[in-house]
Amino acid sequence: MAVEIKEIQPTRSNLLKFVHFPIDTLYRDSKYFVPPLVTDEVNTLRPDKNPAFDFCEAVYYMAYRDGKIVGRIAGIINHVVNKRSDKKEARFSYIDFIDDAEVVDALIDAVTRWGKSKGMEHLTGPLSFTDMDPEGMLIEGFEQVGTSGGIYNFPYYPKHMERLGFVKDADWIELLITIPKEIPEKMVRISNIVAERNNLTTIKYTSRKKLVADYGDAIFKLINVAYDNIFGYSPLSDKQINHYIKMYLPFLPLNDLSMVIDKTTRELIAVGISIPSMARALIKNRGRLFPTGWIHLLRAFKRNDVVDLMLIAVKPEYQNKGVNSLLFTDLIPCFNANGYKFAESNRELELNSKVLKQWEYFEREQHKRRRAFTKEI
C-alpha cells in the first residue's frame, strides 16, 4: 500500500508514539542502539516543556503503511542560528525509517514542503533544536554501541540521503580513549607550568547544592562563549540555562566534574563534564524509568568501566594554552578510582584542531563518524 504521511500535534500521547517507534519497533533487536530516556525525549519535543521553543518552531510527521508506523521525522527552524549565520535553513531531525525509498522520500518531502512554506532555502540535518541535543547521522561505526548523547542509525540511512541529493555539510568524529593508569609525565609538567603562569587551580565540590549556587549559571555561560563560533551553535538563553541547571546539575557525579578557576577572582576558566556511560543501562530498561528501569541507571553510576566525556569548555582567551591539561590531571585519578577503563569522547567536529589536539597524550581509536547533510530546497 502507499505511504501515508500524517502531521502529529505535540500532545503527550502523540509524542509517546513518535518516541517509541525506534525503541519498540525499528531497533527492537539491535545490539547497538541506545534508547533515549523516554520522558526526557518527550519533554524536549513539547513546546510547553522545552525553552528552545522561544526561538524555534517545529513540526512532526509520522509515516504509515497499512496502518503501521514505518517512519518519523521532525522539521525544525532555529531562528537564532539562522539570524547569526544569515541563512534561511530548516533542519530535519528525529529521522527514522525502514529501508524503503518510498518511505524516506515521503518523509523528506513533507519537511521540505513545510520548510519552503516558511521561506527556507536549505534543509540540513540531522540537527535538533540546539547543540545540547543529539546531532549528526552515523556514517561509520555501525557495529559500535551508541552513547546516551548520540544518535544511532542503520547503514542504509546515509545511502538514502545521498540518493536524494544531500551532500556533506559537516562531520563529527568520536574517539574511544584508553584511560592511563598514571597521568602522563609531560601532561603533569604542562599543567604545573600553566597553573603557575596563569594563577589557576582546579576545584572539587562535595555538595551539588553548593555547586549550583556557586557555579551553576557560570558553567553554562562559559559553554556559550567557548562554543560560540562552532558550526551551527545556538547560544543558550537565560531560560534554557535555568532549565539545564535543574535538569542536569543535581544528578551530576561530582567526582567526574572538573573545574579550573582563577585563584584570586574565583572566575570559572574551564570545565570538564563527564558521566558514567548510561548506554548499557538504557539498552536494558528500553529508555523507561518505571517500574524498574531506574535500578539499571543507578547501577551504571555505581559500577561502570566506561565514562562519557560530555563536554569540555575553556574560556576563549585561555584556549591553546594548555588549560585542558589541568582538567585531565584532575580527572584521570578520579576515573581510575571509579574503575573506568575507557572514555567516549562524544562528537567533535573533524576540523576542530583545538579540541582534537587535547587527545595527543592518550591511546585512542576513532571508532565513529557522523555527518550533517544539506540540500537546497
C-alpha positions as CSV (number, residue, x, y, z in Angstrom):
1,M,0.0,0.0,0.0
2,A,1.0,3.6,-0.5
3,V,2.8,5.5,2.3
4,E,0.6,7.9,4.3
5,I,2.2,10.9,6.0
6,K,0.4,12.4,9.0
7,E,1.4,15.5,10.8
8,I,1.0,14.9,14.5
9,Q,0.2,17.5,17.2
10,P,2.7,17.7,20.1
11,T,0.4,16.1,22.7
12,R,2.0,13.7,25.2
13,S,0.1,10.7,23.7
14,N,1.2,11.5,20.2
15,L,4.8,12.2,21.1
16,L,5.0,8.9,23.0
17,K,4.1,7.1,19.7
18,F,6.7,9.2,18.0
19,V,9.4,8.4,20.5
20,H,8.6,4.7,20.9
21,F,8.8,3.9,17.2
22,P,12.6,3.5,17.0
23,I,12.7,1.9,20.5
24,D,10.0,-0.7,20.3
25,T,9.9,-1.3,16.5
26,L,12.8,-0.2,14.3
27,Y,15.7,-1.0,16.7
28,R,14.0,-3.5,18.9
29,D,16.5,-6.2,18.1
30,S,19.6,-4.0,17.7
31,K,22.6,-4.6,19.9
32,Y,24.0,-1.1,19.3
33,F,21.0,1.2,19.5
34,V,20.9,3.1,22.8
35,P,17.3,4.3,23.6
36,P,16.9,7.8,24.9
37,L,15.2,8.3,28.2
38,V,11.6,8.5,27.0
39,T,10.4,11.1,29.5
40,D,13.3,13.5,28.5
41,E,12.8,12.9,24.8
42,V,9.0,13.7,25.0
43,N,9.7,16.8,27.0
44,T,12.3,18.0,24.5
45,L,9.6,17.8,21.8
46,R,6.9,19.6,23.8
47,P,6.6,23.4,23.3
48,D,5.4,23.8,26.9
49,K,8.5,22.0,28.3
50,N,11.4,23.0,26.1
51,P,12.6,26.6,26.4
52,A,14.2,26.4,23.0
53,F,10.7,26.9,21.6
54,D,11.1,30.6,22.5
55,F,13.2,30.9,19.3
56,C,12.5,27.6,17.5
57,E,9.5,26.2,15.7
58,A,8.9,22.6,14.8
59,V,6.6,20.2,13.0
60,Y,6.4,16.4,13.5
61,Y,5.4,13.8,10.9
62,M,4.9,10.0,11.0
63,A,4.8,7.7,8.1
64,Y,2.2,4.9,7.9
65,R,1.7,1.9,5.6
66,D,-1.2,-0.4,6.0
67,G,-1.9,1.2,9.4
68,K,1.6,0.5,10.8
69,I,4.2,3.2,11.6
70,V,7.1,2.9,9.2
71,G,8.9,6.2,9.8
72,R,9.1,9.5,11.6
73,I,10.7,12.9,11.1
74,A,10.8,16.4,12.7
75,G,11.2,19.7,10.9
76,I,12.9,22.4,13.0
77,I,13.7,26.1,12.4
78,N,16.1,27.7,14.8
79,H,15.6,31.4,14.1
80,V,18.6,32.5,16.3
81,V,21.1,30.3,14.4
82,N,19.6,31.5,11.0
83,K,20.0,35.1,12.0
84,R,23.6,34.6,13.2
85,S,24.6,32.7,10.1
86,D,22.4,34.8,7.7
87,K,20.8,31.6,6.4
88,K,17.3,30.5,5.6
89,E,17.7,27.0,6.8
90,A,15.2,24.4,8.0
91,R,16.6,21.4,10.0
92,F,15.4,17.8,9.8
93,S,15.8,15.8,13.0
94,Y,14.4,12.7,14.7
95,I,14.5,10.9,11.4
96,D,14.0,7.1,11.4
97,F,12.6,4.9,8.7
98,I,12.5,1.3,7.4
99,D,14.8,0.6,4.4
100,D,12.3,1.8,1.8
101,A,12.8,4.6,-0.6
102,E,9.1,5.5,-0.8
103,V,9.0,6.0,3.0
104,V,12.1,8.2,3.3
105,D,11.2,10.2,0.2
106,A,7.8,10.9,1.6
107,L,9.2,12.0,5.0
108,I,11.8,14.3,3.5
109,D,9.2,15.7,1.0
110,A,6.9,16.6,3.9
111,V,9.6,18.5,5.8
112,T,10.8,20.1,2.6
113,R,7.4,21.4,1.8
114,W,7.0,22.7,5.3
115,G,10.4,24.4,5.2
116,K,9.5,26.1,1.8
117,S,6.2,27.3,3.3
118,K,8.3,29.1,6.0
119,G,10.5,30.7,3.4
120,M,13.5,28.4,4.0
121,E,16.0,27.7,1.2
122,H,18.1,24.8,2.6
123,L,17.3,21.6,4.5
124,T,20.1,20.4,6.8
125,G,20.3,17.6,9.4
126,P,20.1,15.7,11.5
127,L,20.2,18.8,13.7
128,S,17.9,19.3,16.6
129,F,16.8,22.4,18.5
130,T,20.2,23.2,20.0
131,D,23.7,21.7,20.5
132,M,22.5,20.2,23.8
133,D,20.5,17.7,21.8
134,P,21.9,14.8,19.7
135,E,23.1,15.7,16.2
136,G,24.6,14.0,13.1
137,M,23.8,10.8,11.2
138,L,26.1,7.9,11.8
139,I,28.2,7.1,8.7
140,E,30.9,5.0,10.3
141,G,30.8,2.8,13.4
142,F,27.6,0.9,12.9
143,E,28.9,-2.0,15.0
144,Q,29.7,0.1,18.0
145,V,27.4,0.6,20.9
146,G,26.0,4.1,20.8
147,T,26.1,6.7,23.6
148,S,23.3,8.3,25.6
149,G,24.2,11.6,24.0
150,G,24.3,10.4,20.4
151,I,22.2,9.1,17.5
152,Y,22.4,5.6,16.3
153,N,21.1,4.6,12.8
154,F,21.4,1.7,10.4
155,P,23.9,1.8,7.5
156,Y,21.2,2.4,4.9
157,Y,20.3,5.8,6.3
158,P,23.2,7.8,4.7
159,K,22.7,5.9,1.4
160,H,19.2,7.3,1.1
161,M,20.4,10.8,2.0
162,E,23.0,10.7,-0.9
163,R,20.4,9.2,-3.2
164,L,18.2,12.2,-2.5
165,G,21.0,14.6,-3.4
166,F,22.1,15.6,0.1
167,V,25.8,16.4,0.5
168,K,28.1,16.8,3.4
169,D,27.8,19.9,5.5
170,A,29.9,18.9,8.5
171,D,31.4,15.8,10.0
172,W,31.9,14.9,13.6
173,I,34.3,12.2,14.8
174,E,34.1,10.2,18.1
175,L,37.0,8.6,19.9
176,L,37.4,5.7,22.3
177,I,40.1,6.6,24.7
178,T,42.0,4.3,27.0
179,I,42.4,5.8,30.4
180,P,46.0,5.7,31.5
181,K,46.9,4.2,34.9
182,E,49.1,7.2,35.6
183,I,48.9,10.8,34.5
184,P,51.4,11.2,31.6
185,E,54.5,13.0,32.9
186,K,54.5,15.6,30.1
187,M,50.9,16.5,31.0
188,V,51.8,16.9,34.7
189,R,54.6,19.3,33.7
190,I,52.4,21.3,31.4
191,S,49.6,21.6,33.9
192,N,52.0,22.8,36.6
193,I,53.5,25.4,34.3
194,V,50.1,26.6,33.1
195,A,48.7,26.8,36.6
196,E,51.6,28.8,37.9
197,R,51.8,31.1,34.9
198,N,48.1,31.9,34.8
199,N,47.3,31.8,38.5
200,L,44.9,28.8,38.1
201,T,43.8,25.9,40.2
202,T,41.2,23.1,40.0
203,I,38.4,22.8,42.5
204,K,36.1,20.0,43.6
205,Y,32.6,20.0,45.2
206,T,31.0,17.6,47.6
207,S,27.7,19.3,47.6
208,R,25.6,19.6,44.5
209,K,23.5,22.4,46.1
210,K,26.6,24.5,46.7
211,L,27.9,23.7,43.2
212,V,24.7,25.0,41.7
213,A,24.7,28.1,43.9
214,D,28.4,28.9,43.2
215,Y,28.9,28.0,39.6
216,G,25.6,26.6,38.0
217,D,25.0,29.7,36.0
218,A,28.7,30.3,35.2
219,I,29.1,26.7,33.7
220,F,26.5,27.3,31.0
221,K,27.6,30.9,30.3
222,L,31.2,29.5,29.8
223,I,29.8,26.9,27.4
224,N,28.1,29.8,25.5
225,V,31.3,31.8,25.0
226,A,33.6,28.7,24.4
227,Y,31.3,27.2,21.7
228,D,30.2,30.5,20.2
229,N,31.9,30.1,16.8
230,I,31.4,26.4,16.4
231,F,29.2,25.0,13.5
232,G,25.5,25.6,14.0
233,Y,25.9,26.7,17.6
234,S,22.7,28.0,19.3
235,P,23.6,30.2,22.3
236,L,21.7,29.1,25.4
237,S,19.2,31.7,26.7
238,D,18.9,32.5,30.4
239,K,15.7,30.4,30.4
240,Q,17.5,27.5,28.9
241,I,20.4,27.8,31.3
242,N,17.9,27.7,34.2
243,H,16.3,24.7,32.6
244,Y,19.5,22.8,32.2
245,I,20.8,23.7,35.7
246,K,17.7,22.0,37.1
247,M,17.8,19.1,34.6
248,Y,21.4,18.1,34.8
249,L,23.5,19.5,37.7
250,P,21.5,17.9,40.6
251,F,22.4,14.5,39.2
252,L,26.0,15.1,38.0
253,P,28.6,12.8,39.7
254,L,30.7,15.4,41.4
255,N,33.9,13.3,41.2
256,D,33.6,13.2,37.4
257,L,33.3,17.0,37.2
258,S,36.5,19.2,37.0
259,M,36.6,23.0,37.1
260,V,39.5,25.3,36.6
261,I,39.3,28.7,38.3
262,D,41.4,31.8,38.7
263,K,42.9,31.6,42.2
264,T,42.3,35.3,43.0
265,T,39.0,36.1,41.4
266,R,37.5,32.6,41.6
267,E,36.3,33.1,38.0
268,L,35.5,29.9,36.1
269,I,38.1,29.4,33.3
270,A,37.4,25.8,32.2
271,V,35.1,23.0,32.9
272,G,35.1,19.3,32.0
273,I,31.8,17.4,32.4
274,S,31.7,13.6,32.3
275,I,29.2,10.9,33.5
276,P,29.3,7.1,33.7
277,S,28.1,5.6,30.5
278,M,24.4,5.1,30.5
279,A,24.4,3.0,27.3
280,R,24.1,-0.5,28.8
281,A,21.6,0.7,31.3
282,L,19.3,2.3,28.7
283,I,19.5,-0.7,26.5
284,K,18.3,-2.8,29.4
285,N,15.5,-0.5,30.5
286,R,14.5,0.5,26.9
287,G,14.5,4.1,27.9
288,R,11.9,3.6,30.7
289,L,12.4,4.6,34.3
290,F,9.5,2.7,35.7
291,P,8.7,0.2,37.1
292,T,12.4,-1.0,37.5
293,G,14.3,0.9,34.8
294,W,15.8,3.3,37.4
295,I,17.6,0.4,39.0
296,H,19.7,-0.1,35.9
297,L,20.6,3.6,35.8
298,L,21.6,3.5,39.5
299,R,23.9,0.5,38.9
300,A,25.5,2.3,36.0
301,F,26.5,5.1,38.3
302,K,28.0,2.7,40.8
303,R,29.6,0.0,38.6
304,N,30.9,1.0,35.2
305,D,34.1,0.8,33.1
306,V,33.2,3.4,30.6
307,V,32.8,7.2,31.2
308,D,31.2,9.6,28.7
309,L,33.1,12.8,28.2
310,M,30.1,15.1,27.7
311,L,31.9,18.3,27.1
312,I,35.0,20.4,27.7
313,A,34.7,24.2,27.6
314,V,37.6,26.7,28.0
315,K,37.3,30.4,28.1
316,P,38.4,31.7,24.6
317,E,41.4,33.7,25.8
318,Y,42.8,30.6,27.6
319,Q,42.4,28.2,24.7
320,N,45.6,26.8,23.2
321,K,47.4,27.5,26.4
322,G,47.4,24.0,27.9
323,V,44.5,24.6,30.3
324,N,42.9,21.3,29.3
325,S,45.9,19.6,31.0
326,L,44.7,20.8,34.4
327,L,41.3,19.2,33.8
328,F,42.9,15.9,32.8
329,T,45.4,15.8,35.7
330,D,42.4,16.3,38.0
331,L,40.1,13.7,36.3
332,I,42.5,10.8,35.5
333,P,43.0,9.8,39.2
334,C,39.2,10.1,39.7
335,F,38.5,8.0,36.7
336,N,40.9,5.3,37.9
337,A,39.4,5.4,41.4
338,N,35.9,4.9,39.8
339,G,37.1,1.9,37.8
340,Y,36.8,3.5,34.4
341,K,38.9,1.9,31.7
342,F,37.7,3.7,28.7
343,A,36.3,7.1,27.9
344,E,33.9,8.0,25.0
345,S,34.7,11.5,23.6
346,N,31.2,12.0,22.1
347,R,31.0,14.1,18.9
348,E,33.8,16.5,18.0
349,L,34.0,18.4,14.7
350,E,36.6,16.9,12.5
351,L,38.1,20.3,11.7
352,N,38.3,21.5,15.3
353,S,42.0,21.1,15.8
354,K,41.9,22.8,19.2
355,V,39.7,20.0,20.6
356,L,41.4,17.1,18.8
357,K,44.9,18.1,19.9
358,Q,44.0,17.5,23.5
359,W,44.0,13.8,23.0
360,E,47.5,13.5,21.7
361,Y,48.8,12.1,25.0
362,F,46.3,9.3,25.1
363,E,45.9,5.9,23.5
364,R,42.8,6.4,21.3
365,E,40.8,5.0,18.4
366,Q,38.5,6.9,16.1
367,H,35.5,4.5,16.1
368,K,32.6,6.6,14.9
369,R,31.9,9.3,12.4
370,R,28.6,11.2,11.9
371,R,27.5,13.7,9.4
372,A,25.2,16.7,8.9
373,F,23.8,16.6,5.4
374,T,22.4,19.6,3.5
375,K,20.5,20.3,0.3
376,E,18.9,23.3,-1.4
377,I,15.1,23.2,-1.4
